[in-house]
Amino acid sequence: MKKVTILFDLDGTLIDSTEAILHCFYHTFDRFALPRPKEEEITKLIGHPLDFMYLHLGVKNPEPFVRAYKECYKEVSKKMTRLLPGAKEAVLEAYGFANLGVVTTKTGLYSKELLEFFGLLEYFKTVIGREDVINPKPHPEPVLKALHQIGALKEHSWMVGDTCLDIEAANAASIHSVALLCGYESKESLRRCAKYIKDDAPGAVRFIKHFENV
């Protein structure tokens, strides 16, 4: 059993699914005959659960929107999503010295399908999605659930993500974290919550490897 555990967020950390996310939000607003929100209004909410996003975009009853979004996302996610540069290499390097997991607010089923599509699912011991917990990030529940399923040692566990939601969840779970600049939050924003900030997933993995001296 490897002593180090690394939990990765997905959007903005390992994958870029901005095109798919925007497409499906626009699709749902069109379907229910509401004015489309601006792109930046959507992207600044990425990382939060869908119901939270719709509420903050002015939708009073998000449930039918979420259902329509998921139907759309299932159809387009693979063709409108790409791995971020260096993401696959980062996962492979991390797999050499750490137990790996994914903790995301995306639907776990679609997350697993995307990871399998990109040839990465086999490297992760667990994938915790929105439907797997009551309380999403920044609550520690999804992080703690992933750690429990892996059998991780907290003192050698890390969360890698691109938003303060990831970092705050890690802090609440009493594990280490690294924030990334390749996603949806600025360096200035991440400085409010993160002790360690790196450009991308490969940089985070190299930092953790050196920190843990493995």
C-alpha positions as CSV (number, residue, x, y, z in Angstrom):
1,M,0.0,0.0,0.0
2,K,1.4,3.4,-1.0
3,K,1.6,5.9,1.9
4,V,0.7,8.9,-0.2
5,T,-2.8,9.7,-1.5
6,I,-3.6,12.3,-4.1
7,L,-7.2,13.4,-4.8
8,F,-7.8,15.3,-8.0
9,D,-10.7,17.6,-9.0
10,L,-11.7,17.2,-12.6
11,D,-12.9,20.4,-14.4
12,G,-10.0,22.9,-14.6
13,T,-7.6,20.4,-13.0
14,L,-7.4,17.4,-15.4
15,I,-10.0,18.2,-18.0
16,D,-11.4,21.2,-19.9
17,S,-15.1,20.7,-20.5
18,T,-15.9,24.4,-20.7
19,E,-17.3,24.0,-24.2
20,A,-19.7,21.2,-23.1
21,I,-20.8,23.0,-20.0
22,L,-21.6,26.3,-21.9
23,H,-23.3,24.4,-24.7
24,C,-25.6,22.6,-22.2
25,F,-26.4,25.7,-20.1
26,Y,-27.3,27.6,-23.3
27,H,-29.4,24.6,-24.4
28,T,-31.4,24.6,-21.2
29,F,-32.0,28.3,-21.1
30,D,-33.2,28.1,-24.8
31,R,-35.4,25.1,-24.0
32,F,-37.2,26.9,-21.2
33,A,-37.3,30.2,-23.1
34,L,-35.2,32.2,-20.7
35,P,-32.5,34.7,-21.8
36,R,-29.0,33.1,-21.9
37,P,-26.6,34.2,-19.2
38,K,-23.3,35.6,-20.2
39,E,-20.4,33.2,-20.6
40,E,-18.4,34.7,-17.7
41,E,-21.5,34.4,-15.4
42,I,-21.5,30.6,-16.0
43,T,-17.7,30.0,-15.9
44,K,-17.3,31.8,-12.6
45,L,-19.7,29.2,-11.1
46,I,-18.0,26.1,-12.5
47,G,-17.0,23.8,-9.6
48,H,-20.3,24.3,-7.8
49,P,-23.2,21.8,-8.1
50,L,-25.6,22.3,-11.0
51,D,-28.6,23.3,-8.8
52,F,-26.4,26.0,-7.1
53,M,-25.3,27.3,-10.5
54,Y,-28.8,27.6,-11.8
55,L,-30.0,29.3,-8.7
56,H,-27.2,31.9,-8.9
57,L,-28.1,32.4,-12.6
58,G,-31.6,33.4,-11.6
59,V,-33.5,30.1,-12.1
60,K,-36.0,29.8,-9.3
61,N,-36.8,26.1,-9.8
62,P,-33.5,24.5,-11.0
63,E,-34.7,20.8,-11.0
64,P,-36.0,20.6,-14.6
65,F,-33.0,22.6,-15.8
66,V,-30.6,20.1,-14.1
67,R,-32.4,17.2,-15.7
68,A,-32.3,18.8,-19.1
69,Y,-28.6,19.7,-18.6
70,K,-27.7,16.1,-17.7
71,E,-29.5,14.8,-20.8
72,C,-27.5,17.2,-23.0
73,Y,-24.2,16.6,-21.2
74,K,-24.5,12.9,-21.7
75,E,-24.7,13.5,-25.4
76,V,-21.9,16.0,-25.9
77,S,-19.5,15.6,-23.1
78,K,-16.9,13.3,-24.8
79,K,-16.7,15.2,-28.1
80,M,-16.6,18.6,-26.3
81,T,-14.1,17.8,-23.6
82,R,-10.3,17.6,-23.8
83,L,-7.6,16.7,-21.3
84,L,-5.6,19.6,-20.1
85,P,-2.0,19.7,-21.3
86,G,0.1,17.4,-19.2
87,A,-2.9,15.9,-17.3
88,K,-2.3,12.3,-18.5
89,E,1.4,12.5,-17.7
90,A,0.6,13.9,-14.3
91,V,-1.8,11.0,-13.5
92,L,0.8,8.4,-14.6
93,E,3.6,10.0,-12.6
94,A,1.4,10.3,-9.5
95,Y,0.2,6.7,-9.9
96,G,3.9,5.6,-9.6
97,F,4.1,6.7,-5.9
98,A,0.5,7.5,-4.7
99,N,-3.0,6.1,-4.4
100,L,-5.3,8.2,-6.6
101,G,-8.9,9.4,-6.4
102,V,-11.2,11.9,-8.0
103,V,-13.4,14.2,-6.0
104,T,-15.7,16.3,-8.2
105,T,-19.1,18.0,-8.1
106,K,-19.8,16.6,-11.6
107,T,-22.0,13.5,-11.8
108,G,-19.9,10.6,-10.9
109,L,-21.3,8.4,-13.6
110,Y,-20.3,10.9,-16.3
111,S,-17.0,11.5,-14.7
112,K,-16.1,7.8,-14.8
113,E,-17.2,7.7,-18.5
114,L,-14.9,10.6,-19.3
115,L,-12.0,9.1,-17.4
116,E,-12.5,5.8,-19.2
117,F,-12.8,7.6,-22.6
118,F,-9.4,9.3,-21.9
119,G,-7.8,6.0,-20.7
120,L,-7.4,7.2,-17.1
121,L,-10.1,5.4,-15.1
122,E,-8.0,2.4,-14.2
123,Y,-5.5,4.6,-12.3
124,F,-8.0,5.8,-9.7
125,K,-9.1,3.8,-6.7
126,T,-12.3,5.8,-6.3
127,V,-14.3,8.5,-8.0
128,I,-16.6,10.6,-5.8
129,G,-19.2,12.6,-7.7
130,R,-22.1,14.8,-6.7
131,E,-24.6,11.9,-6.3
132,D,-22.3,10.1,-3.8
133,V,-22.5,12.7,-1.0
134,I,-25.1,14.8,0.8
135,N,-22.8,17.8,1.1
136,P,-20.5,18.7,-1.9
137,K,-17.3,20.7,-1.7
138,P,-16.3,22.9,0.1
139,H,-17.8,20.6,2.8
140,P,-15.2,17.9,3.7
141,E,-17.7,15.0,3.1
142,P,-16.6,14.0,-0.4
143,V,-12.9,14.3,0.5
144,L,-13.4,12.2,3.7
145,K,-15.4,9.6,1.8
146,A,-12.7,9.2,-0.8
147,L,-10.0,8.9,1.9
148,H,-12.1,6.3,3.6
149,Q,-12.6,4.2,0.5
150,I,-8.9,4.3,-0.3
151,G,-7.8,3.7,3.3
152,A,-5.6,6.8,3.2
153,L,-3.3,8.3,5.8
154,K,-4.5,11.8,6.4
155,E,-1.0,13.1,7.1
156,H,0.1,12.0,3.6
157,S,-3.0,12.9,1.7
158,W,-3.4,15.8,-0.8
159,M,-6.2,17.5,-2.7
160,V,-5.3,19.0,-6.1
161,G,-7.8,21.4,-7.5
162,D,-8.3,24.7,-9.3
163,T,-10.8,26.5,-7.0
164,C,-11.1,27.5,-3.4
165,L,-13.9,24.9,-3.1
166,D,-11.2,22.2,-3.5
167,I,-8.8,23.8,-1.1
168,E,-11.4,24.6,1.6
169,A,-12.7,21.0,1.4
170,A,-9.2,19.8,1.9
171,N,-8.6,22.2,4.8
172,A,-11.9,21.1,6.5
173,A,-10.8,17.4,6.1
174,S,-7.4,18.2,7.6
175,I,-5.3,17.2,4.6
176,H,-2.7,19.0,2.4
177,S,-3.7,20.7,-0.8
178,V,-2.3,22.4,-3.9
179,A,-4.2,24.9,-6.0
180,L,-3.8,25.2,-9.7
181,L,-3.8,28.2,-12.1
182,C,-4.9,26.2,-15.1
183,G,-8.6,26.3,-14.2
184,Y,-11.3,28.8,-13.3
185,E,-9.9,31.0,-10.5
186,S,-7.2,33.7,-10.6
187,K,-4.0,33.6,-8.6
188,E,-5.3,36.5,-6.5
189,S,-8.4,34.5,-5.6
190,L,-6.5,31.3,-4.8
191,R,-4.1,33.2,-2.5
192,R,-7.1,33.7,-0.2
193,C,-7.4,30.0,0.5
194,A,-4.2,28.1,-0.7
195,K,-0.8,27.7,0.9
196,Y,0.7,26.1,-2.2
197,I,-0.1,27.2,-5.8
198,K,1.2,25.6,-9.0
199,D,0.6,26.2,-12.7
200,D,-0.9,22.8,-13.5
201,A,-1.3,19.2,-12.5
202,P,2.2,18.1,-13.5
203,G,3.6,20.9,-11.3
204,A,1.5,19.9,-8.4
205,V,2.5,16.2,-8.7
206,R,6.2,17.1,-8.9
207,F,5.8,19.3,-5.8
208,I,4.0,16.6,-3.8
209,K,6.6,14.0,-4.8
210,H,9.4,16.3,-3.6
211,F,7.5,17.2,-0.4
212,E,6.8,13.6,0.5
213,N,10.4,12.6,-0.5
214,V,9.2,9.5,-2.5
